[in-house]
Amino acid sequence: MLTSKQRAYLRGLAAREDTILQIGKEGITEKTAEALGDMLRARELVKGRVLESSMLSAREACDTLAARCRAEQVQVIGSKFVLYKRNEQKPVIELPKAAKKK
């Protein structure tokens, strides 16, 4: 589970990233979920977009893909969304530490 500080850090990183996943009129297929899984393993942070031809909203697409790939939702704005999943073998992104609870 991401903290708000970690989420803010990831949003900052995502702002500089290109959109590499697009959801079109076919919606979310098995192939789409597999491709996202591969992208998350390689990059950890993926920015996606839902095209106007899609029957899904960006929120629905983000929820569905996060559940299928066991990823964390970072952000949904308009037709774009950002997902994060840590690569346990070869981490790419170093997240800020979570604050210790007192």
N, C-alpha and C positions, 0 to 999 in steps of 0.2 A: 504494500500500500504506500503510495507516494504522499509525502507531506506537502503542504502548500508552498513551502520554500523550494522543494525539489521540482514541483510542478511549474513554478515560475521560472526556474532555471532552464527546464526543458522547453518551455514556451519560447524563451530567448534564443535557444539553439535552433528551434524549429523555424523561427522567423527568417533565418538565413538559408534554410533548406529549400530545395525545389520540390514541387508536388510530383511524386513518382507513382502514385496509385490513383486510378480513376475508376469510379463505379458508374456504369452506364445503364442502358435500358434492360440488360440481362440481369441486373442486380448483383447479388453476391453469390457467385458460383463456387464450387469446390476448388476450381482452378484459381480463382481470386484469393481464396483463403490460403491455399498452398503458396502462392506467389508472395503474399504478405508475410507468411511465416519465414520464407527465405530472406526477404528484405529485412525483417526484424533481426534475424540471426546475424546478418552481415552489418547492419547499421545501427540497430537498437531503436532508432527514432525514425518514424515514417510519417510523412505528410500525405494525406489523401484528399481527394475531391469527389463530390457527387455531382455528376452532370445533370443538366436540366431534363434530359430524356429518361432519367431514372425515376422509378416509382417510390424510392426511398428518400427520406430526409437524411441530412448529414448525421444527425443524432442517432437515427435508427441504424444507419450503416456502421457508425462508430461502435455502438453498443453490440451489434451482431459480430463484427470483426474482433472486437476485444474479447468477447466470450469464446469465440472459436479458436483464437490464437493465444488465449490466456495472457493478453497484453493489458497494459494500463492505459486508460484514456487520459490524455494530457489536456486536450482542448477541442472544442467544437465552435467554429465561428462561421456563420453563413453556410456556404456549401463545402467548407473545408474542415478537416479534422486531423488530429495528430495522435498517434499511438506510440507507446514506448514498451519495450520488453528487454530486460537485461539479458545479455548473453553470458551465461555462467562460466563457460570455458574461456572466452576471450572478450572480456568487457571492453567496450569502446569509450563509453561515456562515464566519467567519474561524477557521481551525484554529490551534492552537498550533504553532509551528515545530518541525520535527524536529531533534533534537540532531545536531550535526555529528560525524562519525566522525573519530577521531584516527588 
